[in-house]
Amino acid sequence: MTKWQYRTLDWGEVRKVGSIVTGKDFIDENVDAGLNQLGSEGWELINVYVDGFVVHRSEKSIDIVSLSRYVKFTFKRPIQE
């Protein structure tokens, strides 16, 4: 029977893994680079979900400036015994 190891990272953590690969910071391509790096390490993406929202409002009004979502990625890989 296969035993699995699981790992859950948020969008920023995946992007950080990608920045190590690309050598650049704060670029959208880092998410792809991070996912590709994790895949090369044997991690299989099994789920993506939103774990909540944050509403950003302007200081002087109740107008919504932007919404952020906490996107989480769950991976699995076989445990090497």
Summary of the structure (lengths in Angstrom):
residues: 81
radius of gyration: 16.3
end to end distance: 11.9
largest distance: 59.0
contacts: 199
relative contact order: 0.28
helix: 30%
strand: 44%
